[in-house]
Amino acid sequence: MTRAQWMILFRLQMRPGLSQNELATLVEVEPITIARVIDRLEARGLVERRLDPGDRRVRRLHLTEAAHAPLQQLHFYGAEVRESLTAGLPPQDVECLTAGLLKMKENLLAEKREGAKAS
Protein backbone atom coordinates (compact mmCIF):
# COMPACT_ATOMS: atom_id res chain seq x y z
CA MET A 1 0.00 0.00 0.00
CA THR A 2 1.36 3.42 -0.92
CA ARG A 3 1.67 6.37 1.43
CA ALA A 4 -1.05 8.19 -0.54
CA GLN A 5 -3.40 5.23 -0.15
CA TRP A 6 -2.96 4.85 3.59
CA MET A 7 -3.22 8.60 4.09
CA ILE A 8 -6.58 8.58 2.33
CA LEU A 9 -7.77 5.60 4.37
CA PHE A 10 -6.83 7.39 7.60
CA ARG A 11 -8.61 10.57 6.52
CA LEU A 12 -11.76 8.68 5.59
CA GLN A 13 -11.68 6.80 8.86
CA MET A 14 -11.64 10.12 10.72
CA ARG A 15 -14.13 11.85 8.42
CA PRO A 16 -16.30 9.44 6.45
CA GLY A 17 -18.33 10.90 3.63
CA LEU A 18 -15.84 13.42 2.32
CA SER A 19 -16.04 14.35 -1.34
CA GLN A 20 -12.99 13.89 -3.54
CA ASN A 21 -12.49 17.67 -3.64
CA GLU A 22 -12.67 17.96 0.16
CA LEU A 23 -10.22 15.09 0.50
CA ALA A 24 -7.85 16.64 -2.04
CA THR A 25 -7.83 19.86 -0.02
CA LEU A 26 -7.08 17.99 3.20
CA VAL A 27 -4.16 16.04 1.77
CA GLU A 28 -2.94 19.03 -0.25
CA VAL A 29 -3.02 17.52 -3.73
CA GLU A 30 -4.99 18.13 -6.91
CA PRO A 31 -8.41 16.46 -7.21
CA ILE A 32 -7.29 14.44 -10.23
CA THR A 33 -4.54 12.89 -8.11
CA ILE A 34 -7.07 11.88 -5.46
CA ALA A 35 -9.36 10.43 -8.12
CA ARG A 36 -6.62 8.08 -9.34
CA VAL A 37 -5.78 6.89 -5.83
CA ILE A 38 -9.46 6.42 -4.99
CA ASP A 39 -9.86 4.40 -8.21
CA ARG A 40 -7.13 2.03 -6.99
CA LEU A 41 -8.60 1.77 -3.49
CA GLU A 42 -12.06 1.18 -4.93
CA ALA A 43 -10.67 -1.58 -7.20
CA ARG A 44 -9.21 -3.24 -4.08
CA GLY A 45 -12.61 -3.06 -2.38
CA LEU A 46 -11.43 -0.70 0.38
CA VAL A 47 -13.37 2.44 -0.56
CA GLU A 48 -16.71 3.08 -2.19
CA ARG A 49 -18.19 6.16 -3.83
CA ARG A 50 -21.79 6.98 -2.93
CA LEU A 51 -24.02 9.61 -4.45
CA ASP A 52 -24.60 12.67 -2.28
CA PRO A 53 -28.34 12.82 -1.52
CA GLY A 54 -28.27 16.62 -1.74
CA ASP A 55 -26.24 16.95 -4.93
CA ARG A 56 -26.21 14.16 -7.52
CA ARG A 57 -23.03 15.55 -9.10
CA VAL A 58 -21.05 14.83 -5.91
CA ARG A 59 -19.90 11.42 -4.76
CA ARG A 60 -19.07 10.83 -1.12
CA LEU A 61 -16.26 8.49 -0.11
CA HIS A 62 -16.73 5.77 2.47
CA LEU A 63 -14.59 2.92 3.76
CA THR A 64 -15.80 -0.61 3.24
CA GLU A 65 -15.63 -3.39 5.80
CA ALA A 66 -12.57 -4.70 3.97
CA ALA A 67 -10.65 -1.53 4.91
CA HIS A 68 -10.76 -2.23 8.64
CA ALA A 69 -8.06 -4.92 8.74
CA PRO A 70 -5.46 -2.94 6.75
CA LEU A 71 -6.23 0.15 8.86
CA GLN A 72 -5.61 -1.77 12.08
CA GLN A 73 -2.29 -2.96 10.70
CA LEU A 74 -1.36 0.58 9.61
CA HIS A 75 -2.22 1.96 13.05
CA PHE A 76 0.01 -0.70 14.61
CA TYR A 77 2.93 0.16 12.31
CA GLY A 78 2.39 3.87 12.87
CA ALA A 79 2.57 3.39 16.64
CA GLU A 80 5.79 1.40 16.26
CA VAL A 81 7.38 4.11 14.13
CA ARG A 82 6.31 6.89 16.53
CA GLU A 83 7.69 4.92 19.48
CA SER A 84 10.99 4.39 17.70
CA LEU A 85 11.28 8.02 16.60
CA THR A 86 10.50 9.47 20.01
CA ALA A 87 12.44 6.97 22.14
CA GLY A 88 14.19 8.77 24.97
CA LEU A 89 12.32 12.05 24.48
CA PRO A 90 10.16 13.35 27.29
CA PRO A 91 6.46 13.63 26.31
CA GLN A 92 6.54 17.43 26.64
CA ASP A 93 9.42 17.59 24.12
CA VAL A 94 7.48 15.42 21.68
CA GLU A 95 4.49 17.76 22.05
CA CYS A 96 6.69 20.82 21.49
CA LEU A 97 8.38 19.28 18.44
CA THR A 98 5.03 18.28 16.97
CA ALA A 99 3.60 21.76 17.49
CA GLY A 100 6.71 23.31 15.93
CA LEU A 101 6.58 21.07 12.87
CA LEU A 102 2.88 21.76 12.38
CA LYS A 103 3.56 25.49 12.56
CA MET A 104 6.32 25.16 9.96
CA LYS A 105 3.92 23.30 7.68
CA GLU A 106 1.32 26.02 8.19
CA ASN A 107 3.90 28.67 7.27
CA LEU A 108 4.87 26.83 4.10
CA LEU A 109 1.26 26.44 3.06
CA ALA A 110 0.63 30.14 3.69
CA GLU A 111 3.61 31.00 1.47
CA LYS A 112 2.28 28.69 -1.21
CA ARG A 113 -1.16 30.35 -1.07
CA GLU A 114 0.39 33.82 -1.21
CA GLY A 115 2.51 32.82 -4.19
CA ALA A 116 -0.57 31.48 -5.97
CA LYS A 117 -2.45 34.74 -5.33
CA ALA A 118 0.43 36.78 -6.71
CA SER A 119 0.50 34.74 -9.94
Secondary structure, DSSP 8 states (H G I E B T S, - for coil): --HHHHHHHHHHHHSTTEEHHHHHHHHTS-HHHHHHHHHHHHHTTSEEEEEETTEEEEEEEEE-GGGHHHHHHHHHHHHHHHHHHTTT--HHHHHHHHHHHHHHHHHHHHHHHHHHHH-
